[in-house]
């Protein structure tokens, strides 16, 4: 698939021109930055990923909830008798502060029989998560910012790449936003088609959700606060603290889902160079438009 060649490139170079002015003359100064796509999922196994499932110790992959099959991370409940709100999260080993994350996912099959009604074709990419080692054994969700992933039911409109806020708040339209979830402006993706969701996370300054290279949601100042999380350690939930970095996790919420790509560009090295950062992000977003076209070919 020629449209996906860029996605499999390990390295690409973005070059922009910066102009430096002096009292005597102006001259053109070129600066290059190498941007590396980090493949967080190696396509073979769960190396560098660790599960935290409610009521289980950190690291216990209860009932083989997370596995790898045919080059995909598979979330399924084949070994469950009942779900019993045992929400799970699969954590990548490293925290990140400023990055561009892309995830390719699709919902498959049917929800386990006792899954919550709201969790049908529902999962999430959890951003700026607390350290999973600090989660309580009975804690349901990590304190984090959730890029909520939803699938259509074949009939009704249902946006994806929404925002939910377990133990957090954000600022939208210059006001503190405290409701638990808000919908994006995305279209609905029905059936078992692959969807590529991207997230620009710039420390505590800006978060954007992208689909098909278009912004579908934007907010600022992610911070600890609010509810929608239980059995947490009060020493960890310090309301009002801005989230400048955190872990990334993939969610299990009772409906089977597959992830075939989890890749990231670390923007930390150019975060303070705003012109270069802006140009880099612009190029990444343009690339997303190309990649989305070839997802289901």
Phi, psi and omega in degrees: 000106184296332180293345184256004183300322181297326183293329183270358176288133179281331188216138167221159185241131176249126180241129176230160180256130177246143182250125179250129182252138175236174180293334185266319184199169175247140178221154180273129180240122180264140178224134180245149175226135177268124181252121184255124171283117176267121177275100182291331175253124186276358178080001184237319183204186184263029174305132179080004178242140181224131181275149166228109183249137183307136181076003180242157175291151176302126180103347180273110179277074187305128178054028178053044182302318181251129178212177177236130179215128176054043176077017182229144167285124184247127174252114181214168187234031183298331182262007178268139166275318177218151180279313175053040176055038177271068181298140182232159179216134180255114189261136170281153192291331187252144170276156177225157182246310181231121187196166173239116186248134175234136183228131174252124187220162169206145174272142181223157172062205185243152177293146174301149195301327184253020176291150180300146181302323182287348185263007175297128180048053186224129174208195182192154168255113185268124186247151179051042180290153169298160175301122183300335179293344180264001179285143174290152181301323182263007182293136184277316182226149174287147170297119192188177170253124183257124165275097188286127180255121181234145174251148178288160181263008181094350182226303188274158174285137182205104183290159175234178186054042176280182177241129167233156192226074176291108179073021183218167170224166175222174174250127176229134181053040176066017177229146178295126183256116186249348173300156186289320184224153174216142183279150173275185178257021184288166169276178180264139178245106183271168172070205183252031178286152176283140178233140178247112179254135181236150183223126172263119181237115182243078179052233180257014186265320188203139170228131176233141174254132181238142168222133181054032178077012180241142176289125178248349178196144181211141178201171184226170173049056173300138187206156177288140180159169177076191185244223179062029172210142184227161176060032178271165175278119181301336179290339180270323184273085179259092186304136180099342179290127177289146179264106182262344177198172177172181182271164177247135176219156176251144194256148166241118186232018172106351175247131180302140180212152177237144175236121180255347178211132172224104185227154191214142169250119179280119183258008184302320186292338181243011186301321183279344178268086190298318178298318180291321177300314181298317180293321179296313180298318179302317179293320178298318181294318177299322178296324180298324179298320179291314184296322183297326183297332184258011188299317189249024179266000000 
